[in-house]
Each structure stands twice: as C-alpha cells, then as structure tokens.
Amino acid sequence: MGTVTRGTTNPNRLRRMDRWIAATHGAELRRAADPVAVDLGYGAAPWTAVELLGRLRAVAPRTRVVGVEIEPARVAAAEPYERAGLHFRHGGFEVPVPRRPHLIRAANVLRQYDEGEVADVWRRLCARLAPADGRSRGGLLVEGTCDEIGRRHVWVALGPEGPRTVTFATRLGSLERPSDLAERLPKALIHRNVPGEPVHAFLRDFDRAWAAAAPYAAYGARQRWIRAIRDLTTDWPVTDPPCRWRQGEVTLQWTALAPRG
C-alpha cells in the first residue's frame, strides 16, 4: 500500500533522526518486552535499516528492526544483509509485521505525496503503533525529510493519539540562518511556509533570534544556536532541554506549528 519512492539513500544520512530517537524514545524501547522498530521505505539500499539496528541496540539491546519496502527488487537486494534482529519485508503503509511496532521511522517517504494525503497516511501508521498503557505512551512514528547527506533534517513525531512534536536538526557549521531548514520541512508543513501560517512565523522569529545572537558566534555556532533558542522560548513552546540544543536540534509542540484550517 503506497507508491514506490525514488529510493535515493546514503550511508549515515539519517544519523540526526536516529540520534534523537535513541535519546527520546530509548526508555520506551527498553521497557518493552519485545521492541520492534520499522524502517519504512528504506530505499534502494538497506544502509539506513542496518544503521538503525546498531543505534537502537546501543540504548535498547533487545530491539529488532524490520525494513519494509514496497518495491520487491529492493527487498531481494537487502536480504543478504539480514542478521539476528534485522529482517526485510515487502509492503507499504499497512506495515506488514506480526506485532504492533514500538517505532516506525519514515524518512523522505511522503515527500512525493500530495499534502492532502498526509493526514490519512499518518492515521494509518499511528493505528499500527503499539498502544499506550499504564507504563508507556505507546509506539512512536517519526516522519520527516532531510537532505542527501543528512546535514539538515525536520521531522514530526506522532504517538497513537496523533502528532506530538516537530524537530529541526542541522549541522551548525553549514547553517547560514535557521530558515535554511525550510526546504526540508516535511510534506505536512512545507507548503505552509507562507505569511499567516505558524511555521512561517516560527522561522521568521528564529532568524531574528539568530541575528540577535550574532555576538555569540565568536564562541562558535553552537553557542549562537543555544542563545537563539533561549530567546525563542519566550514566545514558542520549546519542549527539549539545552542538552539537545547542543546537538544542533530544537523541538516544539506540534500544536504551535500545525497548519491553520
């Protein structure tokens, strides 16, 4: 169920997303008896699924990863890379795994779809996540877009109940201004970067805070980024702690950036 993507992929491309998942969702994976993570639409080569296994097992050693691709030839090409804890399956948005996954990562998958199709795909994928219970908030869907070598990345995190947060992540040494990340907004937001929409207002304010923090550039781009985010917290619901800002990240509540109407 879905459409074949271009399949473009590169080793280490999703490192920023993976690092964030391990830090913010690792505890949920450790609590699960048999945690399953899905790399949905891994592309023409299985590098991202192989890397996801290593990064998740560093924080949750029992995690199993299933790479899911809608193109049968890509599944066949990936099968030689199978190992304990890593398998590949043919499929799409139906997520053909026997149990509800605790993580679905869909990077650069929805970029070719129409904006009007995104909500339905989100609902379908969220319905496949492990449900919340007394000990857990449930599974996590992480859906977003990055550039070809992973320097700039924006993603939405969703639970079984729907969207939770939006994260902007970048290699700070390559950043001229925060609004450079606009070209990597996920499909749900990229066409909303226009006056009158919250995401446009946020990027405008981020650029202003970045400009005001210019004196901190003498101490490095990281210190400038941290100072700019501190200023943003006055008006925007930043949810992550400064230790994540140091990684070139900032996360906000989805409701603050959700499209109007």
Secondary structure as UniProt FT lines:
FT   TURN            11..14
FT   HELIX           15..31
FT   STRAND          36..40
FT   HELIX           47..57
FT   TURN            58..59
FT   TURN            61..62
FT   STRAND          64..69
FT   HELIX           72..78
FT   HELIX           79..81
FT   TURN            84..85
FT   STRAND          86..90
FT   TURN            93..94
FT   STRAND          103..107
FT   HELIX           110..112
FT   HELIX           115..128
FT   STRAND          140..146
FT   TURN            148..149
FT   STRAND          152..159
FT   TURN            160..161
FT   STRAND          162..170
FT   HELIX           172..174
FT   HELIX           178..184
FT   HELIX           187..190
FT   TURN            191..192
FT   TURN            195..196
FT   HELIX           198..212
FT   HELIX           214..219
FT   HELIX           221..232
FT   TURN            233..235
FT   HELIX           242..245
FT   TURN            246..248
FT   STRAND          249..253
FT   HELIX           254..257
//
